[in-house]
Amino acid sequence: MKLLLEKIRLALLKRTKTAPQKSYAAWLSKGYNDQPEVSVIIQSHNKSLQVCHILPKLRQYGNLEIIVIDDGSSMEHTVRLTKALTGANEFLVRANDLYENRTYDKAMRFSNGKYIALLQDDDDFEDTSWIDEAIGYFQKNPKMAILGGKWALRIKHDDAEKWMHGAYLGMEGKSFAFVPAVNRAPMWFRRDLFDQYLHDIDFRFAPFQFDDDEICMRAWLCGLQVGWYDARFKSLSAGGMRIWNNEFSKEQMERNGKLLYQLYADKIEEVKSLVAASNS
C-alpha cells in the first residue's frame, strides 16, 4: 500500500510540475574536485563526535576529499555524520560492522586522491601541516609507497611461530626514517605505487589486525620503501575499535600473528637489509 501511495504522489508531482527543479548551474556551484591531491579516509566506530571535531581542520586544506567509514552499528552516529558531511568532496560510506580491513580497501578504491591518508576515529591534530610534510617526503622519495606518522615497528616474532605486535622503534630526535613497518594512524599510501604493485589490503587478515604490518612487508619485497615521520597526532580518546572489541582483538592477534609469521618469517632478514640500505 505504501508503494502504491508513493507512486500516486510522484505521478502528481510530475504532472503538476510542482517539484523543486535542479539545474546544471546549481550542480556546478558545489565545486566538486575530480582530482584532489589528498584523500583522507576516516574509520569511525561509534565515534561521530570525534570525527566531527576534526572535519573543520581538514577543510582548511583546500585540495582534499574526505571519506568517512561509518561502521553502522548505531543510527545516532550515522545521522550525525550525514548532517556533518556537507561538502561536494565529502562522502559517507556506511558498512555493517565489516571492520577496517575490507572497508579501508573499499574506500581507497572509491577515492581519487594522489595520496591517501588512513585515519582512525580517535586521531586529532593542530593543523594540516602533517599533510604538507607527508607529501614532501613522498616527493623526495619516489620509491616510497607507504608512510606512517604514528609508530615505527620492528620486525619480530617469537619461538611460538607468532608475530609480535607492539615492538616499536624508538624514533626520538628523528623527523623521518625508512622503517620495516608502520601502523595506523595516519598511514599514507601513494596511489600510483599502490595500484601498480600492492593492489589491495590483504583480505586474509580480515576483519582486522596485522594487515598494516603485512602490506609494509609486501612493499619492501616489491622493491618499494616504507617510511616514518612524526605527524604529531594526539588521541581524542580511546579508539572505537579498542572500546568494543577487546576480546575480539586478542583473538585476531593470535590468528593473524600466526598467519603473518607463516608468510614472512623467512624474509625478515631480507627486509632488514633493504631498510638498512635505504637509510644509508
N, C-alpha and C positions, 0 to 999 in steps of 0.2 A: 504493500500500500504506500509506504514512504517513497519508493522509487517512482510509482505512478504519479503521486502528487508533485514530486520534483520535476518529472517530465512535463507535466502541465505548466508548472511555474516557469520553466525555462522556455517553453514554447511561447508563452505570453510575452516574456521578456524580448524574445527575438522579433516577434511580430509588432509589438508596440514600440520597439527600439528605445526603451527607457533605461536599458542597462548602461552604466558609465562606460564610455568608449576610451580606448587606449590609442596611443599614437607612436610613430617612429621617433618623433622629437622627444617624447617623454622617456622612451627607452634609451635613446642616445644620451640623454642628460644624466642618466645614472652613472656614467663614467666607467663602464666595465673595462678592465685591462686584460687583454688577451695574453700578454707576455710579461707577467710580473717577474721581477728579479728574484723574489723570495716567496716561497710558500711556507707558512707556519702552520703546522698541524698539531692540535692540542687534544690530548686524550683526557676525557672527563668521566669520572666515576662518582656521580652524585656530588659534584663539587662546582656547580654552576656559579656560585657567588665568587669563588676564587678566579674562575675563568673571566667573568665579567670585570673583575678588578684589573686584569692586565690588558683587556681589549683597548682601552684608550691609549695605553702606552704603545701598543703595537701599531695603532693607527698613525702614530707620529712618523713612522717610516713609510714614505709615500708609495714606493714601488713594491707592494706586498699584497698577497692574498692570505686570508685566514680561513682555515678549515677546522671546525671543532667536531670531534667524535663524541657523541653522547651515548653512554652505554645503555640507555633506555630502561633502566630499572625503576625510575621514578619520574612520573609525568611532570611533577613540580619543576624539575631541572630542565626537562625538555622545553616546557613553556617559557621558562626564564631565558634560556639560550635563544629560542626562536625570536623573542622580542628584542634581544640584545644585538643579534647579528643582522644589522640593518643595511650594511653597505653592499654595493654591487659585487665586490670581491670578497664577500664574507659568506661562508656556507656552513650548514649544519648537516652532519651525517649521523643518522640515528641507527644504532646497532643493538641487537638484543643479547646483551651480555656475551659478546664474542671475544672480548679482551684484546690486548694490544697487538698480538702477532698478526692476525688477519686484518684487523681494522686499520692499523698503520699502513700495511701493504696496500689495502684497498684505497685509502685516502691518498697515498702517494701517486697512484695511477690517475686519480681524479685531479690532481694538482697540475699547475702549469709552470711553476717557478723553475728558474735555472738552478737555484739552490733550495733545498728542502730542510727545514728545521723541525724536528720532532720534539714536542714539549709534553710535560706532564701537568696534572691539574693542581699541583702544589708549587709550581715554579713562579718566581717573582724576580723582578729586576728594576733598576732605577730608570734606565733609558734604553734607547736602541743601539747604543754603541757596540754591544756584543754582536749585532748583526753586521755592522761595517767591518769589525775586526775579523769575523769569520770569513767574509768574502775576500778580505785582503789576504788571509792565509791561503785560501783556495787559489787565488790568482798567482801567488808566489810559488805554489807547489802544484804544478799541473797534473801530477800523477796521484794527488791525494783525493780519494773518493769519499772518505768519512772523516769528520772532525767532531770530537766531543768536547763539551765545555764543563763537564762535571768531574767525574773521576777517571783517572787513567788506570787501567787494570793490568796486573801481571798475568802471565800465562802460567797456570799452576794446577796440578792435580795431586791427589793423594794416592796411597797404596791400595785403596779400595776401588780403584778404577772409576773415579768420580771427579768431576771438575770442581775446583774450589772457587766459589764466588766470594767476592769481598776482599781479594788480595790486592790492595790498592797501592799504586806507586806514589811515593811522596814527591810532589812537584813544587814544593815551596821554593819561592825565588825564581821560578821559571814562568815565562809568559807563553811558551809554545815548545812542543817536542813531538817527535814521532814516537808512538807507543804501540804495544801489542794489541790493545783493545780499549774501547771506551764504552761507557754505558749512559743511558738516558737519565736526565736531560739537561741542556739541549744536546741533541745528537743530529749533526748535519750530514746531508748527502749532496754530492754534486751530481745532478740529474744525468748528464750525458754519460758519465762513467758508470753510474748505477745501471742505466738502461743497457749499456753495451756489455758490461762484464758481470754484474751481480744479479740483475733481473728481478729478484724478489727477496722478501724476507722468508727464510726457510720455514715452510708450514709444518715440518716435522716437529717444530718446537712449540706449536700451538697448544693451548691458548696463550701462554706467556712463559717467560723465564729463559734466559741464556741465548735468545735469538740475537741479541746485540753482540754478545761475545762471538757467536758463530759467524755473523756477517763480517766482522772485523778480521777474523782468521781467514775467511774466504777472500777478502780483499787483498790481503798480503800475498796469498798464494796465487792470485790472479795477476801479480805484478803491479798492484796498486799500493797506496800508502794510507795509513790511518794516523791522524794527528790529534793532539790535545791542546787546548788553550784554556785560560781561566776566564770563563764567561761571567764570573762574579754573581751568579744566581744565588738567591736565598729562598728558603722554604716558607710558604704561607702557613702551612700546617702539614700534618701527615697526609700523604697521598691517598687517594681513594682506593687504590689497589691494596695498600697496606692495611687500611682500616677494615675492609670487608673480606679479605682473603688470606688471613693468617695461616690457617691450616692448609688451605689450597696451595699457597705459595711454597710451603715446606714440601708438599707432595711433588710440585712441579720442579723444585730444585733437585730433588732426588732423581726424578725421572729424566729430566733434561741434562743434569750433570753427567749422568752415565752416557747419555747419547752423545754429548759433546766430546767426552773422553774417547768414545769409540771412533768418532770421526777424525779427531785431530791430535790424539796423544802422540802419535809418531811423527808429527810435523812441528812440534813445539820448537825444537832447536833450529829448524829452518826459518821459522818466523822470527825468532830472537835474532838470528843473524841478519835478516832483512831489516829489522828495526835498527840494529846497531849500525849497519851500513848507511841507512838513511840519515842517522843523526851524526855521522862522522864528517 
